[in-house]
Amino acid sequence: MEWMPLYLFAAVFVLLLFGYPVAFTLAGTALIFSVIGQTTGSFDPDFLEALP
């Protein structure tokens, strides 16, 4: 799991190079990586319920 932040950074960088808007890129990759974190057990889904 130590490599996951680097994968997140690389995914954001690649998606921004494709021309997607910054807000959609950051929100989409954050949600995708939160699902990956939930399936691996390293991210608690209660954090997503705290969002307004």
HUNOR-V955899 format. One record per backbone hydrogen bond with DSSP energy under -1.0 kcal/mol. CO is the residue of the C=O (numbers start at 1). NH is the residue of the N-H. E is the energy in kcal/mol with one decimal. If there is no record, write none. Layout:
BEGIN
((CO | NH | E) (CO | NH | E))
END
This chain:
BEGIN
((3 | 7 | -2.0) (4 | 8 | -2.4) (5 | 9 | -2.4) (6 | 10 | -2.5) (7 | 11 | -2.4) (8 | 12 | -2.4) (9 | 13 | -2.3) (10 | 14 | -2.6) (11 | 15 | -2.5) (12 | 16 | -2.2) (13 | 17 | -1.7) (14 | 18 | -1.3) (15 | 20 | -1.5) (21 | 25 | -2.3) (22 | 26 | -2.8) (23 | 27 | -2.3) (24 | 28 | -2.5) (25 | 29 | -2.4) (26 | 30 | -1.8) (27 | 31 | -2.1) (28 | 32 | -2.4) (29 | 33 | -2.6) (30 | 34 | -1.6) (31 | 35 | -1.9) (32 | 36 | -2.0) (33 | 37 | -2.2) (34 | 38 | -2.1) (35 | 39 | -2.2) (36 | 40 | -1.7) (37 | 42 | -1.8) (37 | 43 | -1.4) (44 | 47 | -1.7))
END
